[in-house]
Amino acid sequence: MAELEFFKGSYENLKNVPIKEGQILFTTGDKKRILLDIDDNTRAEISSSLDVIKILGEAGTKVEVDGVSYDSIEDALENASAGSTIKLDSNYSEPITLTAGKEIVLDLNNNDIKNDEATPIAIAANAALTIKGKGTIECNKHGKAPLANNGGILILDDGCVIRSIDEKGNGYYTLFNHGMTTINGGIISCPGNYSSLIENGYYDYNSTDPNKGHVEGVNAAEPTLVINGGTIINDYTTIKTDDGAVTIVNGGNIQGYAHHVGKKLTITGGVFSTSNGDENLKVVKLNDDLNVADCYISGGTFETSGNSNITTQGDPKIEITGGKFNRQVPAEFIKTGYKQILVDGYYTVSKEE
């Protein structure tokens, strides 16, 4: 997708005047003029503030499944057999819901899926979706996530999952997991300081609203998130392990602090970094059940510009047997039989000899 950054101007002063077939002229109150060529395969999206003009590609969408072309993803999903790959041929804007029983690979194929009114991609219970290929999945509607696993299986191998806006009155998670989600690659990001980037688990486990709580037969009793790779970026909370959930981090680049208030967090690898003084990991125990907040660290690199890599509330269990930290680790966090030594600027935890 070509994306053209222009000037700011008011919508009221905009004049959109066709010059000739295939061209559009934009004129603002300050007399700035832009001539934009539009061919048969593209359309223009103009924000009301004129901050950005995006060339989004053709309005219609063709998708390919096993060499067969369909006019819509809905048709492709209806006819695709389990395990089939749906390959996008252009950008897409209609919401996609993977219903129970469907098992699909979605190849973005350098295309984008954007909808600012509804969640672009949602996975129902007993459905499975793997996302691969370059491309962007985006939503900027208040209370709507770009990517929502409502109780199925989600594997993210590539692509960018983003919100461009995250502020009071227009914010939400960028990805939420109420099933089983594995992140192997790609980028998940949001620029704001309002919402957690990834929500794994439930805001209120006992709520009857499946967007907030566990509902039998609709979503998972113990949501599980596995991070093997990828880049996760937010100025606020990157990963929130919430009510009843388990998170496992084996790799990846996590820029921003992680908040653990769920059942269990296991870290074996990955790079955790913050540059605004925040800790890398905040562990909060609220009870001995859904929010026991057990934490086990056996690897990974932790870098903060603040005073501590890890902070706690409520006396959770933290057991460290490995990893590199740029701040000294509190002795009570290190498992008996292990030690930390300062090596090349990092406090490295290893087994005592």
Disulfide bonds with the S-S distance in Angstrom:
none
